[in-house]
Amino acid sequence: METINIHEAKTHLSRLVEKAARGEPFIIAKAGKPMVKVVPIEQSPEGEKRRLGFLAGQISVPDDFDRMAGDEIEKLFGE
């Protein structure tokens, strides 16, 4: 993986970001010490939407979910 000093990264930021977006991550260093790693953000394929309710019927939430461990929580906060 390529290591680039911070001054060069500032000078060529646009080019470096494009390079990382194409799947070529790099490290930015300051005085020779690695500081950050620049990698592309994982994106879902174009047009693919996150589906709400895709686990409907497969899981259940207890009726007392919002009150679970209420006694222990009250003790922790001194009430």
N, C-alpha and C positions, 0 to 999 in steps of 0.2 A: 504494500500500500504506500502510496506517495505521501511524503511529508513536506509541507510547505510552510515557510516562515510567515509570521503574521503580517509583515510589511508587504510581501508579495501577494498574500491573500487579499489584502485591502485593495491593492492595485488591480488585481485581476479577478475580482469577486464574481462578476457575471459569468465569465468563462468557466471558472471553477464550479459554480453552482450548476451550470448546464452539464458539465462533465459528471458531477455527482448524480444528477437526475438521470443520466444515461446508465447509471449503475457502476460508476467508477468512484467509490468513496475515497476520501483523503483525510489526512490529519493536519491540523494547523498547530504549529509549534511556536513558542516564544523563547528566545535565547536557547534554542535547541531542545527545550523541554516540551513534550507533547501536551497540548492543552485540551483540544476538542477533536472529535471525529465527525466529519460531515458525511452523512449517508442519505440516500433518497427516502422519502416518506412512502410507506407502502400504501398503495391505493387500490381500491376494488376495481375490477374491470368496468369499463365505460357502460353506463346504463344499468348496472347492477345496483339494486336498491336494498337497503336493510329492511328486512321484513319484521313488522311488529306482530307479536302473538304467534310466532312460529312454534312455540312449545305448548300452545293451548291444548289442554287435556293430558299433557304428559307430566306435569308437575302440579303440586297443590300447595297452597299457603294456608297454614293453620289460622283458624278464626281469631286466636289470641296473639297473633304475630306482633301487633303493635304494643302488647303488654308483656311480652316474654322477658323474663329476667328483671321485671320491674322492681321487685324487692331488693335484689342485689345492687341495682343501679341507684336506688334511693339510699342504700347504706353507703355506697361509695361517695355520694355527694352530701351526706350528713343530714338527710331529711327524715 
